[in-house]
Amino acid sequence: MNIPLNDLFVKYDIHPSFWSEFQALVNRGTIPPAALRVRLETCANYVECLDAILERLSEPIRFLLKFQFPTPLEYVIMSEPVEVRRVSATDFLGKSIVAGDLVTYPVRRGSRMWLNKLIVKSVNDTPNGPTISGVNDAGRLIHVRNLLNCVVVND
C-alpha cells in the first residue's frame, strides 16, 4: 500500500537525504541502511514519524476492528434451516448398526472367502441405500455397501 509520505517527512523534520530510504522501508519493506537505523534508534522525530506512518497504515485495519462481525452461532441462525435426516442401517438379523459397533462382513478374493471385523465410524446415506464406513483390524478405512451380509457382533 503506497501512501504519500512527503507531508509527514516535512512535518517531522526528516532530512531529505533519508526520504527515499524511508519510503523503501515503508512501501517495500526493505531493511533500512545503517545511517537510518541509527536515526530511528536515537532521534525522537524519526521515531514519531515512523509511528505516524504506522498509524496511517493501520487505519483500514482499525475500521475492520470496529465492525461487529456475526459470531458463528449467528451465521447458523441467519442461514436457512437444514434438514437433518437420521440414517438407519440394519444388519442381516435386523439389529440397528450405529457408530462404535463391531461388525463382521464377508470378504472374497478369488475362490477364498473369510469374515473380517470392522469398527463402525459412520453410517452414510447413499442413493443405493445406507452404507457403513469403519476401520478394520489392520487400521484401514473400509466402506461396506451390502449391509444384508453384515452382522453386528456386540451391542
N, C-alpha and C positions, 0 to 999 in steps of 0.2 A: 504494500500500500504506500503510494507516494503522497507525502503531504508537503505543502510549502513550508520550508524551514527558515527562509531568509529573514522573515519578520521576527522569529524567535531569536535568531542569531544577533540581530540588531538590538533587540530588547535586552538580552542578557550579556551584551558586550563581548561576543565571541570574536576573536581575531579572525579576519578574512582568510588568512592562510590555512585555517583549520576547517573552513566551511565544507570543502569537498570531502575531506576525511570524515567529518561528522555526518554528512549526507550518505556516504557509503556505509557507515556504521548503521544508520537508521534504516535506510531503504534497501540495502542489500545484505546487511548482517555481517559485513566484513570485520575482521579484527582490526581495531584502531592501531595506528603506529605508536611507537613508544612515547613520542612527544605528546600526543593527545591523551594517552593513558595517564601520563604524569599530571597533565592539567585536570583530568577528570578525578584524580585522586587528591589533588591539592587545592584546586581553585573552586570556591563556592559557586561562582556564577556559571561555571561549566556543569557542575552537578545540578544546579537549579534548572539550567536549560535542558539537560537530559531528562530530568523529572517532568518538565513541562511537555516535552515531546512524548514521553511515555503516557502522560495523562491524555494527550490528544489522540494517541493511537488506541487507547483503551475506551474511548467514548462509545464506539459501536458495541463493545462487549458490555459496558455498563447499561446500555439501553436494553440488551437482551436479559441482563440480570434483573432488571426492573419488571420485565414481562412475567406474568404469572402463568407458567406452563401447567396444563392439567396433569394431575397425578395419573399413574397407570389405572387406578380404580375408576377415575372419572372418564378415561378413554373407554373403558369397558362399558360404563353406564351410558356414554354417548353413542356407542356403536349399536347396531341393530341386534336384537336378541338372536342368539344362536341356538338352534335346536340340537339338543344332545340326545342321541339315541343310545340306549343301552343294548349292547350286542350280547345275545345269549347263545352259548355254544354248548352242545351236549355230546357226550361220548356214545359208544356202542350200547352201553347199558342204560342210557338215559340220564346219567348224572351230569350235573352242570359243571362246565370247565371254567375256572376263574384263574386269575394270575396267582402264582405261587403253588399251584397243584403240580404233582408229579404224575406224568402221563407216559404210558408206553405206546409206541407206534411201530408198525411193521416197516422193515427195510428190505429191499430186494436188489441184489447185484447178480445179474445173470441168473443162474439156477439156485444160487444161495439165498436163503431168507432167514431173517432173525428179527428180534424185537430190540429197540433202543429206548432208553429213558430220556425224558425231556422235562425240564422245569419250566413251566409256562410263565412268560414275561408279559404277554399281552394277548388279548382276544380281539381280532380285527374283523371288520365287516367288509366284504368284497361283493361284487356283483354276482359271483357264483356261490355265495353263502359265506358263513363265518369260517375263519381260519385262525390258527394259533401260531404264535411265534414264541420261541424259547431257546434255552441253552441246553445242549446235550452233555454227556459225561466228559467229552473231550473239550468242552468250552466253546464249541462252535454254535453260531446262531442258526437255528433251524426253523423253517416255515412248514407247517403241516396243513394241507388243504382238505384232505378227505378225513373228516372227523369221525365218520362211521367206523373207521378201522382203529380208532384210538380208545384207550380205556384209562380212566382216572385210577391211579393206584392208591393214593392217600386222600383223605378228606380234609 
